[in-house]
Structure formats: structure tokens, C-alpha cells
């Protein structure tokens, strides 16, 4: 199954249905071109927590 675009911020890469339970792999996208030094510092703090 190909990529299914849900909106501009993520897409579901893979679906798998077992016993009426849907599992999916979701990929979130970010526009790193809009990041600056402050953005990366904030992300670092979040990851440390």
C-alpha cells in the first residue's frame, strides 16, 4: 500500500488489520528550514526531559 496523505503535517505509511484492530505507522513531518538556533535549543531541552 502506498503513502496515504492525511494532511500537510503527517501521513500514514502502513496499515495492518488483525482481528478488527487497525495498526498503522504514522510519519510526522517538520519544516526544518524554518528552524533556528532557538528552536534546536528548545528541542534539546524537551528531549532531555
Secondary structure, DSSP 8 states (H G I E B T S, - for coil): ---EE-SSSEEEEEEEEETTEEEEEEEE---GGG--HHHHHHHHHHHH-
